[in-house]
Amino acid sequence: MNTYIFTTGFKRGLLLAAGLSLVTPVTMAATTWVGIADYSNAPTAGGVDEDSVGPFDTYDFGVGVSLIKFTPTSATTGSLSGWYQSAVVEHSLDFVTAPSPNLNSSGSGAGYELTAVARFTGTYTISGATNTFQITGGNVGLYFDTTPDYNFAADSGFEEAYAPILFGSIAGGEGSVNASGSGFEELSLNFSGAFGGYDHNVYSPDTIGGGDAIFSIKTKGVSLLSSVNSVLGESKVGGALFAADGNLQLTAVPVPTAIWMFGTGLIGMIGAAARKKTAV
């Protein structure tokens, strides 16, 4: 078994008719979500050790563990299945830490913890000393827990019995690891699709649409993996263990460009009407 470490202005003179004519086709444009997470409204919150954090746009994860299984196991191309788990160590906005004094990222003690889990599928290609990944699908969830208890060696405390506060599908991603022991992986996530959503009592504003995750990859010098035998219940036998270190930047629900232009038409019509009334 190979062991990799995956440390991965609007113009005012527009006519209403012009605005209507632009309703289709619709062009979508996503922007970074910036907001607040009030964890006192999360499931199982006790109202004692929780924080209201923000504004922030990014969850930063500590070193996590991922297990990858390749099919076939001795070929240069094939498919892969993966399992990942980690914990949030801080919130940030524009690379500046957003205070969350009660967030516990140690797996024990007081406060609350935020843990992340993911299951994914994809393909791989090995060329020389480089293994390239294409992630084609999967799902991810973020859990709030008032009892910090995650444990990599025991493979426990990451995925709770109750609903996650943030969950969605993995839309795609890519990455690579090479013989030098370095690389990266990027994932695109969807939190507003058929299998996505979030706890509307926790997050404000109510506009989270997805996220972009990036992990650094390192194949040497991480001792954590020696104690790991399974990830999310999946045995490491027949697979490769990775250590993952990265972040997740949230994105807002895309706003249709045509709707903005329709709004512009209304503004222009209102402006023209106001000028006409003034002239009379």
C-alpha positions as protocol buffer text, in pm:
chain_id: "A"
residue {
  index: 1
  type: MET
  ca { x: 0 y: 0 z: 0 }
}
residue {
  index: 2
  type: ASN
  ca { x: 132 y: 342 z: -95 }
}
residue {
  index: 3
  type: THR
  ca { x: 95 y: 618 z: 163 }
}
residue {
  index: 4
  type: TYR
  ca { x: 49 y: 972 z: 36 }
}
residue {
  index: 5
  type: ILE
  ca { x: -6 y: 1276 z: 257 }
}
residue {
  index: 6
  type: PHE
  ca { x: -280 y: 1500 z: 123 }
}
residue {
  index: 7
  type: THR
  ca { x: -238 y: 1832 z: 290 }
}
residue {
  index: 8
  type: THR
  ca { x: -424 y: 1981 z: 42 }
}
residue {
  index: 9
  type: GLY
  ca { x: -2395 y: 5237 z: -1276 }
}
residue {
  index: 10
  type: PHE
  ca { x: -2684 y: 5188 z: -1403 }
}
residue {
  index: 11
  type: LYS
  ca { x: -2806 y: 5438 z: -1668 }
}
residue {
  index: 12
  type: ARG
  ca { x: -3125 y: 5617 z: -1561 }
}
residue {
  index: 13
  type: GLY
  ca { x: -3279 y: 5663 z: -1906 }
}
residue {
  index: 14
  type: LEU
  ca { x: -3353 y: 5295 z: -1983 }
}
residue {
  index: 15
  type: LEU
  ca { x: -3706 y: 5200 z: -2080 }
}
residue {
  index: 16
  type: LEU
  ca { x: -3900 y: 4927 z: -1901 }
}
residue {
  index: 17
  type: ALA
  ca { x: -3938 y: 4743 z: -2232 }
}
residue {
  index: 18
  type: ALA
  ca { x: -3562 y: 4732 z: -2268 }
}
residue {
  index: 19
  type: GLY
  ca { x: -3532 y: 4579 z: -1923 }
}
residue {
  index: 20
  type: LEU
  ca { x: -3793 y: 4314 z: -2004 }
}
residue {
  index: 21
  type: SER
  ca { x: -3614 y: 4217 z: -2321 }
}
residue {
  index: 22
  type: LEU
  ca { x: -3308 y: 4121 z: -2119 }
}
residue {
  index: 23
  type: VAL
  ca { x: -3472 y: 3868 z: -1889 }
}
residue {
  index: 24
  type: THR
  ca { x: -3342 y: 3581 z: -2101 }
}
residue {
  index: 25
  type: PRO
  ca { x: -3090 y: 3443 z: -2138 }
}
residue {
  index: 26
  type: VAL
  ca { x: -2981 y: 3465 z: -1774 }
}
residue {
  index: 27
  type: THR
  ca { x: -2615 y: 3496 z: -1687 }
}
residue {
  index: 28
  type: MET
  ca { x: -2508 y: 3395 z: -1337 }
}
residue {
  index: 29
  type: ALA
  ca { x: -2220 y: 3548 z: -1145 }
}
residue {
  index: 30
  type: ALA
  ca { x: -2112 y: 3422 z: -804 }
}
residue {
  index: 31
  type: THR
  ca { x: -1945 y: 3640 z: -544 }
}
residue {
  index: 32
  type: THR
  ca { x: -1783 y: 3569 z: -208 }
}
residue {
  index: 33
  type: TRP
  ca { x: -2029 y: 3530 z: 77 }
}
residue {
  index: 34
  type: VAL
  ca { x: -1951 y: 3749 z: 378 }
}
residue {
  index: 35
  type: GLY
  ca { x: -2162 y: 3714 z: 689 }
}
residue {
  index: 36
  type: ILE
  ca { x: -2212 y: 3595 z: 1044 }
}
residue {
  index: 37
  type: ALA
  ca { x: -2257 y: 3251 z: 1198 }
}
residue {
  index: 38
  type: ASP
  ca { x: -2445 y: 3253 z: 1529 }
}
residue {
  index: 39
  type: TYR
  ca { x: -2370 y: 2911 z: 1673 }
}
residue {
  index: 40
  type: SER
  ca { x: -2605 y: 2967 z: 1969 }
}
residue {
  index: 41
  type: ASN
  ca { x: -2879 y: 2881 z: 1718 }
}
residue {
  index: 42
  type: ALA
  ca { x: -2715 y: 2557 z: 1606 }
}
residue {
  index: 43
  type: PRO
  ca { x: -2857 y: 2211 z: 1688 }
}
residue {
  index: 44
  type: THR
  ca { x: -2774 y: 2100 z: 2045 }
}
residue {
  index: 45
  type: ALA
  ca { x: -2643 y: 2448 z: 2136 }
}
residue {
  index: 46
  type: GLY
  ca { x: -2661 y: 2508 z: 2509 }
}
residue {
  index: 47
  type: GLY
  ca { x: -2638 y: 2887 z: 2503 }
}
residue {
  index: 48
  type: VAL
  ca { x: -2323 y: 2894 z: 2716 }
}
residue {
  index: 49
  type: ASP
  ca { x: -2005 y: 2836 z: 2518 }
}
residue {
  index: 50
  type: GLU
  ca { x: -2115 y: 2930 z: 2167 }
}
residue {
  index: 51
  type: ASP
  ca { x: -1998 y: 3229 z: 1962 }
}
residue {
  index: 52
  type: SER
  ca { x: -2153 y: 3465 z: 1712 }
}
residue {
  index: 53
  type: VAL
  ca { x: -1869 y: 3487 z: 1462 }
}
residue {
  index: 54
  type: GLY
  ca { x: -1822 y: 3738 z: 1187 }
}
residue {
  index: 55
  type: PRO
  ca { x: -1810 y: 3890 z: 952 }
}
residue {
  index: 56
  type: PHE
  ca { x: -1613 y: 3608 z: 790 }
}
residue {
  index: 57
  type: ASP
  ca { x: -1597 y: 3435 z: 455 }
}
residue {
  index: 58
  type: THR
  ca { x: -1367 y: 3137 z: 509 }
}
residue {
  index: 59
  type: TYR
  ca { x: -1341 y: 2830 z: 728 }
}
residue {
  index: 60
  type: ASP
  ca { x: -982 y: 2728 z: 793 }
}
residue {
  index: 61
  type: PHE
  ca { x: -923 y: 2359 z: 865 }
}
residue {
  index: 62
  type: GLY
  ca { x: -649 y: 2199 z: 1068 }
}
residue {
  index: 63
  type: VAL
  ca { x: -461 y: 1897 z: 940 }
}
residue {
  index: 64
  type: GLY
  ca { x: -721 y: 1639 z: 845 }
}
residue {
  index: 65
  type: VAL
  ca { x: -714 y: 1284 z: 715 }
}
residue {
  index: 66
  type: SER
  ca { x: -835 y: 1146 z: 385 }
}
residue {
  index: 67
  type: LEU
  ca { x: -839 y: 791 z: 255 }
}
residue {
  index: 68
  type: ILE
  ca { x: -826 y: 722 z: -120 }
}
residue {
  index: 69
  type: LYS
  ca { x: -889 y: 387 z: -284 }
}
residue {
  index: 70
  type: PHE
  ca { x: -788 y: 338 z: -648 }
}
residue {
  index: 71
  type: THR
  ca { x: -948 y: 98 z: -896 }
}
residue {
  index: 72
  type: PRO
  ca { x: -763 y: -83 z: -1039 }
}
residue {
  index: 73
  type: THR
  ca { x: -485 y: -72 z: -783 }
}
residue {
  index: 74
  type: SER
  ca { x: -194 y: -128 z: -1022 }
}
residue {
  index: 75
  type: ALA
  ca { x: -262 y: 78 z: -1334 }
}
residue {
  index: 76
  type: THR
  ca { x: -178 y: 423 z: -1471 }
}
residue {
  index: 77
  type: THR
  ca { x: -544 y: 529 z: -1503 }
}
residue {
  index: 78
  type: GLY
  ca { x: -863 y: 438 z: -1323 }
}
residue {
  index: 79
  type: SER
  ca { x: -1129 y: 552 z: -1079 }
}
residue {
  index: 80
  type: LEU
  ca { x: -1105 y: 654 z: -714 }
}
residue {
  index: 81
  type: SER
  ca { x: -1322 y: 675 z: -406 }
}
residue {
  index: 82
  type: GLY
  ca { x: -1235 y: 898 z: -113 }
}
residue {
  index: 83
  type: TRP
  ca { x: -1326 y: 977 z: 249 }
}
residue {
  index: 84
  type: TYR
  ca { x: -1217 y: 1289 z: 438 }
}
residue {
  index: 85
  type: GLN
  ca { x: -1254 y: 1431 z: 789 }
}
residue {
  index: 86
  type: SER
  ca { x: -1112 y: 1733 z: 969 }
}
residue {
  index: 87
  type: ALA
  ca { x: -1195 y: 2015 z: 1212 }
}
residue {
  index: 88
  type: VAL
  ca { x: -1219 y: 2394 z: 1182 }
}
residue {
  index: 89
  type: VAL
  ca { x: -939 y: 2583 z: 1358 }
}
residue {
  index: 90
  type: GLU
  ca { x: -1051 y: 2939 z: 1279 }
}
residue {
  index: 91
  type: HIS
  ca { x: -1276 y: 3171 z: 1079 }
}
residue {
  index: 92
  type: SER
  ca { x: -1124 y: 3443 z: 861 }
}
residue {
  index: 93
  type: LEU
  ca { x: -1211 y: 3737 z: 637 }
}
residue {
  index: 94
  type: ASP
  ca { x: -963 y: 3848 z: 373 }
}
residue {
  index: 95
  type: PHE
  ca { x: -697 y: 3635 z: 546 }
}
residue {
  index: 96
  type: VAL
  ca { x: -755 y: 3807 z: 882 }
}
residue {
  index: 97
  type: THR
  ca { x: -879 y: 3593 z: 1172 }
}
residue {
  index: 98
  type: ALA
  ca { x: -1237 y: 3657 z: 1287 }
}
residue {
  index: 99
  type: PRO
  ca { x: -1249 y: 3602 z: 1665 }
}
residue {
  index: 100
  type: SER
  ca { x: -1422 y: 3285 z: 1785 }
}
residue {
  index: 101
  type: PRO
  ca { x: -1298 y: 3253 z: 2145 }
}
residue {
  index: 102
  type: ASN
  ca { x: -1500 y: 2942 z: 2231 }
}
residue {
  index: 103
  type: LEU
  ca { x: -1407 y: 2741 z: 1923 }
}
residue {
  index: 104
  type: ASN
  ca { x: -1214 y: 2433 z: 2034 }
}
residue {
  index: 105
  type: SER
  ca { x: -1003 y: 2259 z: 1770 }
}
residue {
  index: 106
  type: SER
  ca { x: -822 y: 2017 z: 2000 }
}
residue {
  index: 107
  type: GLY
  ca { x: -1081 y: 1739 z: 2018 }
}
residue {
  index: 108
  type: SER
  ca { x: -1127 y: 1768 z: 2396 }
}
residue {
  index: 109
  type: GLY
  ca { x: -1205 y: 2022 z: 2665 }
}
residue {
  index: 110
  type: ALA
  ca { x: -1456 y: 2307 z: 2687 }
}
residue {
  index: 111
  type: GLY
  ca { x: -1623 y: 2510 z: 2413 }
}
residue {
  index: 112
  type: TYR
  ca { x: -1762 y: 2380 z: 2087 }
}
residue {
  index: 113
  type: GLU
  ca { x: -1611 y: 2217 z: 1781 }
}
residue {
  index: 114
  type: LEU
  ca { x: -1684 y: 2232 z: 1408 }
}
residue {
  index: 115
  type: THR
  ca { x: -1599 y: 1918 z: 1213 }
}
residue {
  index: 116
  type: ALA
  ca { x: -1610 y: 1852 z: 840 }
}
residue {
  index: 117
  type: VAL
  ca { x: -1662 y: 1525 z: 654 }
}
residue {
  index: 118
  type: ALA
  ca { x: -1669 y: 1444 z: 284 }
}
residue {
  index: 119
  type: ARG
  ca { x: -1715 y: 1145 z: 56 }
}
residue {
  index: 120
  type: PHE
  ca { x: -1613 y: 1177 z: -308 }
}
residue {
  index: 121
  type: THR
  ca { x: -1542 y: 995 z: -631 }
}
residue {
  index: 122
  type: GLY
  ca { x: -1329 y: 1066 z: -934 }
}
residue {
  index: 123
  type: THR
  ca { x: -1053 y: 944 z: -1162 }
}
residue {
  index: 124
  type: TYR
  ca { x: -675 y: 933 z: -1152 }
}
residue {
  index: 125
  type: THR
  ca { x: -387 y: 930 z: -1397 }
}
residue {
  index: 126
  type: ILE
  ca { x: -28 y: 842 z: -1314 }
}
residue {
  index: 127
  type: SER
  ca { x: 239 y: 986 z: -1539 }
}
residue {
  index: 128
  type: GLY
  ca { x: 596 y: 932 z: -1430 }
}
residue {
  index: 129
  type: ALA
  ca { x: 622 y: 1042 z: -1066 }
}
residue {
  index: 130
  type: THR
  ca { x: 299 y: 1245 z: -1067 }
}
residue {
  index: 131
  type: ASN
  ca { x: -45 y: 1119 z: -970 }
}
residue {
  index: 132
  type: THR
  ca { x: -317 y: 1354 z: -1101 }
}
residue {
  index: 133
  type: PHE
  ca { x: -670 y: 1352 z: -958 }
}
residue {
  index: 134
  type: GLN
  ca { x: -1002 y: 1458 z: -1107 }
}
residue {
  index: 135
  type: ILE
  ca { x: -1281 y: 1477 z: -850 }
}
residue {
  index: 136
  type: THR
  ca { x: -1616 y: 1436 z: -1026 }
}
residue {
  index: 137
  type: GLY
  ca { x: -1870 y: 1420 z: -743 }
}
residue {
  index: 138
  type: GLY
  ca { x: -1946 y: 1364 z: -379 }
}
residue {
  index: 139
  type: ASN
  ca { x: -2089 y: 1536 z: -74 }
}
residue {
  index: 140
  type: VAL
  ca { x: -1963 y: 1736 z: 222 }
}
residue {
  index: 141
  type: GLY
  ca { x: -2102 y: 1836 z: 561 }
}
residue {
  index: 142
  type: LEU
  ca { x: -2002 y: 2070 z: 845 }
}
residue {
  index: 143
  type: TYR
  ca { x: -2115 y: 1976 z: 1198 }
}
residue {
  index: 144
  type: PHE
  ca { x: -2151 y: 2181 z: 1516 }
}
residue {
  index: 145
  type: ASP
  ca { x: -2092 y: 1996 z: 1842 }
}
residue {
  index: 146
  type: THR
  ca { x: -2102 y: 2128 z: 2200 }
}
residue {
  index: 147
  type: THR
  ca { x: -1877 y: 1842 z: 2312 }
}
residue {
  index: 148
  type: PRO
  ca { x: -1531 y: 1855 z: 2148 }
}
residue {
  index: 149
  type: ASP
  ca { x: -1452 y: 1488 z: 2094 }
}
residue {
  index: 150
  type: TYR
  ca { x: -1314 y: 1422 z: 1747 }
}
residue {
  index: 151
  type: ASN
  ca { x: -1041 y: 1162 z: 1734 }
}
residue {
  index: 152
  type: PHE
  ca { x: -849 y: 1051 z: 1425 }
}
residue {
  index: 153
  type: ALA
  ca { x: -710 y: 732 z: 1578 }
}
residue {
  index: 154
  type: ALA
  ca { x: -1055 y: 621 z: 1696 }
}
residue {
  index: 155
  type: ASP
  ca { x: -1220 y: 745 z: 1374 }
}
residue {
  index: 156
  type: SER
  ca { x: -1495 y: 910 z: 1577 }
}
residue {
  index: 157
  type: GLY
  ca { x: -1653 y: 1244 z: 1666 }
}
residue {
  index: 158
  type: PHE
  ca { x: -1654 y: 1393 z: 1316 }
}
residue {
  index: 159
  type: GLU
  ca { x: -1995 y: 1300 z: 1177 }
}
residue {
  index: 160
  type: GLU
  ca { x: -2285 y: 1350 z: 1419 }
}
residue {
  index: 161
  type: ALA
  ca { x: -2624 y: 1178 z: 1430 }
}
residue {
  index: 162
  type: TYR
  ca { x: -2807 y: 1507 z: 1379 }
}
residue {
  index: 163
  type: ALA
  ca { x: -2815 y: 1725 z: 1066 }
}
residue {
  index: 164
  type: PRO
  ca { x: -2507 y: 1927 z: 967 }
}
residue {
  index: 165
  type: ILE
  ca { x: -2530 y: 2306 z: 974 }
}
residue {
  index: 166
  type: LEU
  ca { x: -2379 y: 2327 z: 625 }
}
residue {
  index: 167
  type: PHE
  ca { x: -2399 y: 2055 z: 362 }
}
residue {
  index: 168
  type: GLY
  ca { x: -2372 y: 2022 z: -13 }
}
residue {
  index: 169
  type: SER
  ca { x: -2245 y: 1839 z: -315 }
}
residue {
  index: 170
  type: ILE
  ca { x: -1896 y: 1839 z: -460 }
}
residue {
  index: 171
  type: ALA
  ca { x: -1933 y: 1978 z: -809 }
}
residue {
  index: 172
  type: GLY
  ca { x: -1579 y: 1901 z: -920 }
}
residue {
  index: 173
  type: GLY
  ca { x: -1213 y: 1945 z: -849 }
}
residue {
  index: 174
  type: GLU
  ca { x: -861 y: 1856 z: -943 }
}
residue {
  index: 175
  type: GLY
  ca { x: -519 y: 1813 z: -793 }
}
residue {
  index: 176
  type: SER
  ca { x: -195 y: 1622 z: -802 }
}
residue {
  index: 177
  type: VAL
  ca { x: 80 y: 1482 z: -588 }
}
residue {
  index: 178
  type: ASN
  ca { x: 432 y: 1410 z: -709 }
}
residue {
  index: 179
  type: ALA
  ca { x: 755 y: 1250 z: -602 }
}
residue {
  index: 180
  type: SER
  ca { x: 884 y: 1572 z: -444 }
}
residue {
  index: 181
  type: GLY
  ca { x: 611 y: 1542 z: -183 }
}
residue {
  index: 182
  type: SER
  ca { x: 420 y: 1859 z: -273 }
}
residue {
  index: 183
  type: GLY
  ca { x: 112 y: 1960 z: -469 }
}
residue {
  index: 184
  type: PHE
  ca { x: -243 y: 2088 z: -422 }
}
residue {
  index: 185
  type: GLU
  ca { x: -609 y: 2006 z: -464 }
}
residue {
  index: 186
  type: GLU
  ca { x: -898 y: 2240 z: -539 }
}
residue {
  index: 187
  type: LEU
  ca { x: -1267 y: 2154 z: -500 }
}
residue {
  index: 188
  type: SER
  ca { x: -1579 y: 2337 z: -612 }
}
residue {
  index: 189
  type: LEU
  ca { x: -1881 y: 2288 z: -385 }
}
residue {
  index: 190
  type: ASN
  ca { x: -2253 y: 2352 z: -419 }
}
residue {
  index: 191
  type: PHE
  ca { x: -2457 y: 2427 z: -107 }
}
residue {
  index: 192
  type: SER
  ca { x: -2781 y: 2522 z: -284 }
}
residue {
  index: 193
  type: GLY
  ca { x: -2836 y: 2226 z: -514 }
}
residue {
  index: 194
  type: ALA
  ca { x: -3073 y: 1933 z: -487 }
}
residue {
  index: 195
  type: PHE
  ca { x: -2864 y: 1782 z: -209 }
}
residue {
  index: 196
  type: GLY
  ca { x: -2740 y: 2101 z: -46 }
}
residue {
  index: 197
  type: GLY
  ca { x: -2836 y: 2359 z: 211 }
}
residue {
  index: 198
  type: TYR
  ca { x: -2751 y: 2512 z: 546 }
}
residue {
  index: 199
  type: ASP
  ca { x: -2906 y: 2597 z: 880 }
}
residue {
  index: 200
  type: HIS
  ca { x: -3082 y: 2927 z: 817 }
}
residue {
  index: 201
  type: ASN
  ca { x: -3095 y: 2996 z: 1190 }
}
residue {
  index: 202
  type: VAL
  ca { x: -2717 y: 2998 z: 1206 }
}
residue {
  index: 203
  type: TYR
  ca { x: -2604 y: 3189 z: 898 }
}
residue {
  index: 204
  type: SER
  ca { x: -2682 y: 3549 z: 802 }
}
residue {
  index: 205
  type: PRO
  ca { x: -2731 y: 3682 z: 538 }
}
residue {
  index: 206
  type: ASP
  ca { x: -2940 y: 3405 z: 392 }
}
residue {
  index: 207
  type: THR
  ca { x: -2745 y: 3384 z: 66 }
}
residue {
  index: 208
  type: ILE
  ca { x: -2491 y: 3100 z: 84 }
}
residue {
  index: 209
  type: GLY
  ca { x: -2472 y: 2923 z: -249 }
}
residue {
  index: 210
  type: GLY
  ca { x: -2152 y: 2724 z: -246 }
}
residue {
  index: 211
  type: GLY
  ca { x: -1785 y: 2735 z: -178 }
}
residue {
  index: 212
  type: ASP
  ca { x: -1436 y: 2687 z: -312 }
}
residue {
  index: 213
  type: ALA
  ca { x: -1191 y: 2471 z: -120 }
}
residue {
  index: 214
  type: ILE
  ca { x: -819 y: 2439 z: -167 }
}
residue {
  index: 215
  type: PHE
  ca { x: -585 y: 2201 z: 14 }
}
residue {
  index: 216
  type: SER
  ca { x: -210 y: 2183 z: 15 }
}
residue {
  index: 217
  type: ILE
  ca { x: -54 y: 1843 z: -42 }
}
residue {
  index: 218
  type: LYS
  ca { x: 254 y: 1710 z: 129 }
}
residue {
  index: 219
  type: THR
  ca { x: 372 y: 1353 z: 115 }
}
residue {
  index: 220
  type: LYS
  ca { x: 634 y: 1358 z: 387 }
}
residue {
  index: 221
  type: GLY
  ca { x: 683 y: 1454 z: 749 }
}
residue {
  index: 222
  type: VAL
  ca { x: 334 y: 1407 z: 898 }
}
residue {
  index: 223
  type: SER
  ca { x: 317 y: 1161 z: 1188 }
}
residue {
  index: 224
  type: LEU
  ca { x: -62 y: 1173 z: 1230 }
}
residue {
  index: 225
  type: LEU
  ca { x: -129 y: 898 z: 979 }
}
residue {
  index: 226
  type: SER
  ca { x: 58 y: 629 z: 1169 }
}
residue {
  index: 227
  type: SER
  ca { x: -232 y: 603 z: 1418 }
}
residue {
  index: 228
  type: VAL
  ca { x: -512 y: 604 z: 1159 }
}
residue {
  index: 229
  type: ASN
  ca { x: -669 y: 273 z: 1057 }
}
residue {
  index: 230
  type: SER
  ca { x: -995 y: 396 z: 903 }
}
residue {
  index: 231
  type: VAL
  ca { x: -1170 y: 713 z: 785 }
}
residue {
  index: 232
  type: LEU
  ca { x: -1547 y: 751 z: 822 }
}
residue {
  index: 233
  type: GLY
  ca { x: -1564 y: 381 z: 889 }
}
residue {
  index: 234
  type: GLU
  ca { x: -1372 y: 282 z: 576 }
}
residue {
  index: 235
  type: SER
  ca { x: -1066 y: 65 z: 641 }
}
residue {
  index: 236
  type: LYS
  ca { x: -732 y: 187 z: 513 }
}
residue {
  index: 237
  type: VAL
  ca { x: -657 y: -163 z: 382 }
}
residue {
  index: 238
  type: GLY
  ca { x: -620 y: -143 z: 6 }
}
residue {
  index: 239
  type: GLY
  ca { x: -603 y: 236 z: 4 }
}
residue {
  index: 240
  type: ALA
  ca { x: -373 y: 533 z: 51 }
}
residue {
  index: 241
  type: LEU
  ca { x: -391 y: 769 z: 348 }
}
residue {
  index: 242
  type: PHE
  ca { x: -359 y: 1144 z: 303 }
}
residue {
  index: 243
  type: ALA
  ca { x: -323 y: 1432 z: 548 }
}
residue {
  index: 244
  type: ALA
  ca { x: -522 y: 1739 z: 430 }
}
residue {
  index: 245
  type: ASP
  ca { x: -467 y: 2100 z: 536 }
}
residue {
  index: 246
  type: GLY
  ca { x: -671 y: 2375 z: 370 }
}
residue {
  index: 247
  type: ASN
  ca { x: -968 y: 2608 z: 377 }
}
residue {
  index: 248
  type: LEU
  ca { x: -1318 y: 2660 z: 244 }
}
residue {
  index: 249
  type: GLN
  ca { x: -1422 y: 3003 z: 114 }
}
residue {
  index: 250
  type: LEU
  ca { x: -1800 y: 3042 z: 95 }
}
residue {
  index: 251
  type: THR
  ca { x: -1969 y: 3192 z: -209 }
}
residue {
  index: 252
  type: ALA
  ca { x: -2304 y: 3367 z: -235 }
}
residue {
  index: 253
  type: VAL
  ca { x: -2605 y: 3259 z: -436 }
}
residue {
  index: 254
  type: PRO
  ca { x: -2543 y: 3383 z: -793 }
}
residue {
  index: 255
  type: VAL
  ca { x: -2759 y: 3680 z: -897 }
}
residue {
  index: 256
  type: PRO
  ca { x: -2896 y: 3662 z: -1254 }
}
residue {
  index: 257
  type: THR
  ca { x: -2745 y: 3947 z: -1455 }
}
residue {
  index: 258
  type: ALA
  ca { x: -3070 y: 3992 z: -1644 }
}
residue {
  index: 259
  type: ILE
  ca { x: -3260 y: 4055 z: -1321 }
}
residue {
  index: 260
  type: TRP
  ca { x: -3020 y: 4335 z: -1235 }
}
residue {
  index: 261
  type: MET
  ca { x: -3073 y: 4480 z: -1581 }
}
residue {
  index: 262
  type: PHE
  ca { x: -3450 y: 4446 z: -1543 }
}
residue {
  index: 263
  type: GLY
  ca { x: -3415 y: 4639 z: -1220 }
}
residue {
  index: 264
  type: THR
  ca { x: -3215 y: 4901 z: -1407 }
}
residue {
  index: 265
  type: GLY
  ca { x: -3501 y: 4941 z: -1652 }
}
residue {
  index: 266
  type: LEU
  ca { x: -3742 y: 5002 z: -1367 }
}
residue {
  index: 267
  type: ILE
  ca { x: -3509 y: 5261 z: -1216 }
}
residue {
  index: 268
  type: GLY
  ca { x: -3487 y: 5437 z: -1553 }
}
residue {
  index: 269
  type: MET
  ca { x: -3864 y: 5437 z: -1594 }
}
residue {
  index: 270
  type: ILE
  ca { x: -3916 y: 5573 z: -1244 }
}
residue {
  index: 271
  type: GLY
  ca { x: -3655 y: 5841 z: -1308 }
}
residue {
  index: 272
  type: ALA
  ca { x: -3820 y: 5945 z: -1637 }
}
residue {
  index: 273
  type: ALA
  ca { x: -4163 y: 5957 z: -1471 }
}
residue {
  index: 274
  type: ALA
  ca { x: -4030 y: 6172 z: -1190 }
}
residue {
  index: 275
  type: ARG
  ca { x: -3878 y: 6419 z: -1436 }
}
residue {
  index: 276
  type: LYS
  ca { x: -4205 y: 6438 z: -1634 }
}
residue {
  index: 277
  type: LYS
  ca { x: -4409 y: 6505 z: -1320 }
}
residue {
  index: 278
  type: THR
  ca { x: -4170 y: 6781 z: -1215 }
}
residue {
  index: 279
  type: ALA
  ca { x: -4196 y: 6951 z: -1557 }
}
residue {
  index: 280
  type: VAL
  ca { x: -4581 y: 6961 z: -1533 }
}
